[in-house]
Amino acid sequence: MVEQGEGQAVRRWPIERVMAAAPDTASAVAGRRLAGPGPWSEVGQDGPVIWGRCRGSAREPYRVVVDTSAPRYQCTCPSRKFPCKHALGLLFRWAERRFPADEGVRRVGAGPGDATRSESHSEAVPTPDAPDDPKAAERAAAARARAEERDERVAAGLLELDQWLGDRLSDGLGRLAAQPRMLEDMAARMVDAQASGVARTLRRLALVPTGSDAWASTMLGAFGMLGLLAKAFARRDELDPEFVSTVRAHLGFNVARAEVLKAPGVADHWSVIGLHDTEDDERISTRRVWLFGRDTGRFAVVLLFSINGAPYEMTVAPGMELDADVHFYPGRPALRALIGNRRDERARTTGLAYSGGTVGAARDAWAAAIAADPWLDLWPVAVNGRVGVRPDSRTPRFALVDGEGVGLQVTGPEALLWQAAAISGGAPATWFGEMRPDGFNPLALVDAELTGGELVVL
């Protein structure tokens, strides 16, 4: 949407561009929550410049100014994130047409002058279009120093973890079973060391019932992978940079959205083949969105987050198709991604002429993915075959059998598996799903005759 303002054309940002400007997901969620009218006053616009006052924790409302043409951001809040949540909230209001200017007033509010004159508390953020910013080098040096400090903290924490794992094995797992609190204590230590990925793993292990048959094997397997992760990070200067990016991702290092979106995107018609919601803890929920590229045949997974029950930052529905650019995070194999520019979308994926591979090909792809990322716990594949109940099973046990007669155990909620069998009626189809250690988890199916080329998401 192009608008006229003070002698120049102004292009209103879409919601996706505001999301892409956020330094991290938490800031994007916080900014979205600030987009309501409650905290704002003196909101205005003059051409590409928007401004307003946002009530926060300080005595005086924060003064916020954004030049959307550069872009540049200014806010009198003390946050070190750029743009801060207040600037993002203002941008969300503008993108969602919540400005008085959208009601026919071209220039409203008190103007941005107060905020731009408050140099002691506000700071403009440089972009590649503004290389002459005098503070750019200073901020870059500070960022490098913070990154090096975190590396040192993580390395020290992982050294302690490696020693702790060795002690648990020397003492015998029986002591750990009698004192499962040790897992929680070490998880807290990993939080202090800024290795949040390790902390999540330890907390999940603490939830495994000690009386279960699989408890000991689960602990041994997880301890082995955590030890491997610690040793890989210790040797990060010797390893391939892409593999180091994978290690960092599993440890909990985040890559800024802006950095991911700088990489060239993969343009395609991306179908949403599945959605999975999980609760990481009491505050944060994660939505895993699986995408399949119609033209490239590539898979991607987009992670969306909700904090304290807030809406997810992007709305997608199972079965919809996006004409968009997808940008992959660094690391191997390339899987996690962000959706960049969305040119168009359709509510349903139709006319999808794609035939999956064999069970053997799916297993080979899963093995290659694990070789590239030993900590990977699932991998997307497409298999052509029939889903049904195994006749030799006393309890319902589903299998996917390809055209060569090779079978693959199918896992997942039983109600969903019966639904899959009922939709296909035992006929062959292309099944999209996740390869897991315990089998194949179906997400969607498509077939020219069975579904008329329309993607059916389970």
C-alpha positions in Angstrom: 0.0 0.0 0.0 1.6 3.3 -1.1 0.3 6.5 0.5 1.1 10.1 0.0 2.8 12.1 2.8 4.4 15.6 2.8 5.5 15.5 -0.9 6.7 11.9 -1.0 5.3 8.4 -1.5 5.2 6.4 1.8 4.9 2.6 1.7 3.2 1.2 4.7 5.0 -1.7 6.2 3.2 -5.1 6.2 3.1 -7.0 9.5 5.7 -9.4 8.3 8.3 -6.6 7.9 7.6 -5.4 11.4 8.2 -8.9 12.6 11.4 -9.1 10.6 12.7 -5.9 12.2 12.5 -7.3 15.7 15.8 -8.2 17.3 14.3 -11.4 18.7 11.0 -13.2 19.2 10.4 -12.0 22.7 10.7 -8.3 21.5 8.3 -9.0 18.7 5.7 -10.6 21.0 6.1 -7.7 23.5 5.8 -5.1 20.7 2.6 -6.8 19.4 1.1 -6.6 22.9 1.9 -2.9 23.0 0.0 -2.2 19.7 -3.3 -1.6 21.5 -4.5 1.9 22.2 -4.1 1.7 26.0 -0.4 2.9 26.5 -0.2 5.4 23.6 -0.8 9.1 23.4 0.2 11.9 21.0 0.5 9.5 18.1 1.3 11.1 14.8 2.8 10.8 11.3 4.6 13.2 8.9 5.5 11.4 5.7 7.7 8.4 6.5 8.2 9.5 10.1 5.9 8.2 12.8 5.9 9.0 16.5 4.1 8.7 19.8 4.4 8.5 23.6 4.1 5.1 25.2 3.4 4.7 28.9 5.8 2.3 30.6 7.4 1.7 34.0 9.0 5.2 34.2 7.2 8.3 35.5 7.1 9.9 32.1 5.9 8.1 29.0 8.6 7.1 26.6 9.0 9.2 23.5 9.2 7.0 20.4 10.1 8.0 16.8 10.6 5.8 13.8 11.8 7.0 10.3 10.3 4.1 8.2 12.2 5.1 5.1 15.7 4.5 6.5 14.7 2.8 8.8 15.9 4.5 12.1 14.5 4.1 15.5 14.6 6.3 18.6 13.1 5.7 22.1 13.8 7.3 25.4 13.5 3.9 27.2 16.7 2.3 28.7 16.4 -0.9 26.6 19.6 -2.0 24.7 17.5 -3.8 22.1 17.1 -2.0 18.8 14.4 -1.6 17.8 12.9 -1.8 21.3 9.5 -3.1 22.1 8.0 0.4 22.1 9.3 1.2 18.6 7.9 -2.2 17.5 4.6 -1.5 19.1 4.4 1.8 17.3 5.2 0.1 14.0 2.5 -2.5 14.6 0.0 0.2 15.2 0.9 1.9 12.0 1.0 -1.4 10.0 -2.4 -2.3 11.4 -3.9 1.1 10.5 -4.5 2.3 14.1 -3.2 5.8 13.5 -5.4 8.9 13.4 -3.8 9.6 10.1 -5.7 6.6 8.7 -8.9 8.4 9.4 -8.0 11.2 7.0 -5.7 13.4 9.1 -2.3 13.7 7.4 -0.3 15.1 10.3 -1.4 14.7 13.9 0.2 14.6 17.4 2.8 16.9 18.9 5.5 16.0 16.5 8.8 14.0 16.9 10.9 17.0 18.0 10.9 16.2 21.8 12.1 12.7 21.3 14.8 13.5 18.7 16.2 16.3 21.1 16.5 13.9 24.0 19.9 12.6 22.9 21.0 11.5 26.4 18.4 8.7 26.4 17.7 7.9 22.8 19.8 6.3 20.2 19.3 5.8 16.5 20.0 2.3 15.1 22.2 2.2 11.9 21.3 0.0 9.0 23.4 -1.0 6.0 22.0 2.2 4.4 23.6 4.4 7.1 27.3 3.4 7.2 28.4 6.8 8.5 26.7 6.4 11.9 29.5 7.4 14.4 28.4 4.9 17.0 28.2 1.9 14.7 31.8 0.8 15.4 31.4 1.3 19.1 28.2 -0.8 19.2 29.8 -3.5 17.0 32.8 -3.7 19.4 30.5 -4.0 22.4 28.5 -6.7 20.7 31.7 -8.7 19.9 32.7 -8.3 23.6 29.4 -9.6 24.8 29.5 -12.6 22.4 33.0 -13.5 23.6 32.0 -13.2 27.2 29.0 -15.6 26.6 31.2 -18.1 24.8 33.5 -18.2 27.8 30.5 -18.6 30.2 29.1 -21.4 28.1 32.5 -23.2 27.7 33.0 -23.1 31.5 29.5 -24.4 32.1 29.9 -27.2 29.6 33.2 -28.2 31.2 31.3 -28.5 34.5 28.6 -30.5 32.7 31.0 -33.0 31.2 32.5 -33.6 34.7 29.0 -34.0 36.2 28.0 -36.5 33.5 31.2 -38.5 34.3 30.4 -38.5 38.0 26.9 -39.7 37.4 28.1 -42.7 35.4 30.9 -43.4 37.9 28.4 -43.3 40.8 25.9 -45.5 39.0 22.5 -44.4 37.7 20.8 -45.8 40.8 21.9 -42.8 42.9 20.5 -40.5 40.2 17.2 -42.4 40.3 17.1 -41.9 44.1 17.9 -38.2 43.8 16.3 -36.9 40.5 16.6 -33.4 41.9 20.2 -33.5 40.7 18.9 -33.1 37.1 17.0 -29.9 38.1 20.0 -28.5 39.9 22.3 -29.0 36.9 19.7 -27.5 34.7 19.7 -24.4 36.8 23.5 -24.3 36.6 23.2 -24.4 32.7 20.8 -21.5 32.8 23.4 -19.5 34.7 26.0 -20.6 32.1 23.6 -19.3 29.3 23.3 -22.8 27.8 19.5 -22.8 27.7 19.3 -25.7 25.2 21.1 -28.0 27.7 18.9 -26.8 30.5 15.8 -27.8 28.6 17.1 -31.2 27.9 17.9 -31.8 31.6 14.5 -30.6 32.6 12.8 -33.0 30.2 14.9 -35.9 31.6 13.8 -34.9 35.1 10.2 -35.6 34.0 11.0 -39.2 32.9 9.5 -41.6 35.6 12.3 -43.4 37.4 10.3 -46.6 37.6 9.8 -46.9 33.8 11.6 -49.7 31.9 13.1 -47.2 29.5 14.5 -44.8 32.2 18.1 -46.1 32.3 18.4 -46.3 28.5 16.9 -42.8 28.1 19.4 -41.4 30.6 22.4 -43.1 29.0 21.5 -42.0 25.5 20.8 -38.4 26.6 24.0 -38.2 28.6 26.0 -39.5 25.7 24.6 -36.8 23.4 25.1 -34.0 26.0 28.7 -35.1 26.4 29.2 -35.0 22.6 27.7 -31.5 22.5 30.0 -30.3 25.2 33.1 -31.7 23.4 32.0 -30.3 20.1 31.7 -26.8 21.6 35.1 -27.1 23.2 36.6 -27.8 19.7 34.6 -25.1 18.0 37.7 -23.4 16.6 38.7 -26.7 14.8 35.3 -27.6 13.3 33.4 -26.6 10.1 31.6 -23.3 10.7 28.3 -24.7 9.5 28.6 -27.5 12.0 29.5 -25.0 14.7 26.3 -23.1 13.9 24.4 -26.4 14.5 26.1 -26.9 17.8 25.3 -23.4 18.9 21.7 -23.8 18.0 21.4 -26.9 20.2 23.1 -25.1 23.1 20.5 -22.3 22.8 22.4 -19.5 21.0 19.9 -17.4 19.0 20.6 -15.9 15.6 18.9 -12.5 15.1 16.0 -12.5 12.7 17.6 -9.7 10.7 20.7 -11.8 10.2 18.7 -14.7 8.9 16.7 -12.5 6.6 19.9 -11.1 5.1 20.7 -14.5 3.5 19.2 -15.1 0.1 15.7 -16.5 0.3 14.3 -19.6 -1.5 11.3 -18.4 -3.6 8.6 -21.1 -3.9 5.0 -21.9 -3.4 5.2 -23.2 0.2 2.5 -25.5 1.5 1.8 -25.8 5.2 1.8 -29.6 5.7 1.5 -29.6 9.5 1.4 -27.7 12.8 2.5 -29.0 16.2 2.1 -27.0 19.4 4.2 -27.8 22.5 4.6 -26.0 25.9 8.3 -25.5 26.7 7.4 -24.3 30.2 4.6 -22.4 32.0 5.2 -19.2 30.1 6.4 -20.2 26.6 4.5 -22.2 23.9 6.1 -23.2 20.6 4.4 -23.9 17.4 6.3 -25.9 14.8 5.1 -25.1 11.2 6.2 -27.6 8.5 6.5 -26.2 5.0 7.0 -28.0 1.7 8.1 -26.2 -1.5 6.0 -27.2 -4.5 8.7 -26.3 -7.1 11.9 -27.0 -5.2 10.7 -30.1 -3.3 12.4 -28.7 -0.2 11.2 -28.9 3.4 11.4 -26.2 6.0 10.3 -25.7 9.6 9.3 -22.4 11.1 9.2 -22.0 14.9 6.6 -19.6 16.3 6.5 -18.6 20.0 3.8 -17.4 22.3 4.7 -15.9 25.7 2.2 -15.9 28.5 -0.6 -16.9 26.2 -0.1 -14.0 23.7 -1.1 -14.8 20.1 1.6 -16.3 17.9 3.4 -13.7 15.8 2.3 -15.1 12.5 -1.0 -16.6 11.4 -0.8 -19.7 9.2 -3.3 -22.5 8.8 -2.9 -26.2 7.8 -3.1 -26.8 4.1 -2.6 -23.1 3.0 -0.1 -22.2 0.3 2.2 -19.2 0.5 4.0 -17.6 -2.4 6.9 -16.5 -0.4 10.7 -16.3 0.2 11.9 -18.7 2.9 15.3 -17.9 4.6 17.2 -20.7 6.3 19.1 -20.4 9.5 22.8 -21.2 9.4 23.8 -24.8 10.3 23.5 -28.2 8.8 21.3 -29.7 7.5 19.3 -26.6 6.5 15.9 -27.0 8.0 14.8 -24.2 10.4 13.8 -21.1 8.5 11.9 -17.8 8.6 9.2 -16.7 6.1 10.3 -13.5 4.5 8.5 -11.6 1.8 5.0 -13.0 1.3 3.7 -12.2 -2.2 0.4 -14.1 -2.1 -1.4 -16.8 -0.3 -4.2 -19.3 -0.9 -6.3 -20.9 1.8 -5.9 -24.4 0.2 -3.1 -26.2 -1.6 -4.5 -27.6 -4.9 -3.0 -29.2 -8.0 -0.1 -30.6 -6.1 1.4 -33.2 -8.4 4.2 -34.8 -6.3 5.1 -38.4 -5.7 7.1 -39.4 -2.7 9.9 -41.8 -2.6 10.3 -45.3 -1.1 10.7 -46.3 2.5 14.4 -47.0 1.8 14.9 -43.5 0.5 13.2 -42.0 3.5 15.5 -44.0 5.8 18.5 -42.9 3.8 17.5 -39.3 4.1 17.0 -39.7 7.9 20.4 -41.3 8.2 22.1 -38.5 6.2 20.4 -35.9 8.4 21.6 -37.5 11.6 25.1 -37.8 10.2 25.0 -34.0 9.6 23.4 -33.2 13.0 23.8 -36.0 15.6 21.3 -34.3 18.0 18.5 -34.2 15.4 15.3 -36.0 16.7 13.1 -35.8 13.6 13.4 -35.2 9.8 10.7 -34.4 7.2 10.2 -36.9 4.3 7.6 -37.7 1.7 6.9 -41.4 1.1 4.6 -43.0 -1.5 2.7 -46.0 -0.1 -0.3 -47.4 1.7 -1.2 -46.8 5.4 -3.1 -49.5 7.2 -3.3 -51.8 10.3 -0.8 -54.7 10.3 -2.8 -57.9 10.2 -0.4 -59.7 12.5 -0.7 -57.2 15.3 -2.8 -58.0 18.4 -3.3 -54.3 19.1 -3.8 -51.6 16.4 -0.3 -51.1 15.0 -0.1 -49.1 11.8 2.4 -49.4 9.0 3.3 -47.6 5.8 4.1 -50.0 3.0 5.7 -48.7 -0.2 5.4 -50.1 -3.7 8.4 -52.4 -3.1 6.6 -54.0 -0.2 8.9 -52.5 2.4 7.2 -51.4 5.6 7.7 -48.6 8.1 6.1 -48.4 11.5 3.7 -45.5 11.8 3.5 -43.6 15.1 1.3 -40.9 16.5 -2.1 -40.6 18.3 -4.2 -43.6 17.5 -7.3 -41.4 16.6 -5.2 -39.6 14.0 -3.8 -42.8 12.6 -7.3 -44.3 12.2 -8.2 -41.0 10.4 -5.3 -41.4 8.1 -6.3 -45.0 7.2 -9.9 -43.9 6.7 -9.1 -41.0 4.4 -6.8 -43.1 2.2 -9.0 -46.3 2.4 -5.8 -48.4 2.0 -5.0 -46.8 -1.4 -1.5 -45.6 -2.2 -0.8 -41.9 -1.7 2.1 -39.6 -1.0 2.5 -39.1 2.7 4.3 -36.2 4.2 5.6 -36.7 7.7 8.4 -36.8 10.2 10.9 -39.6 10.5 11.6 -40.2 14.2 13.5 -42.9 16.1 10.3 -44.8 16.7 9.0 -44.6 13.2 7.1 -42.3 10.8 4.7 -39.7 12.1 2.2 -38.7 9.2 1.3 -35.1 8.8 -0.6 -34.9 5.4 -1.2 -36.7 2.2 -1.9 -35.9 -1.4 -2.7 -38.0 -4.5 -4.0 -37.1 -8.0 -6.9 -39.6 -7.9 -7.5 -39.9 -4.1 -7.5 -36.2 -3.2 -7.6 -34.6 -6.6 -4.3 -33.0 -6.1 -5.4 -31.2 -2.9 -3.3 -31.4 0.1 -5.1 -33.1 3.1 -3.6 -32.2 6.4 -4.4 -34.7 9.3 
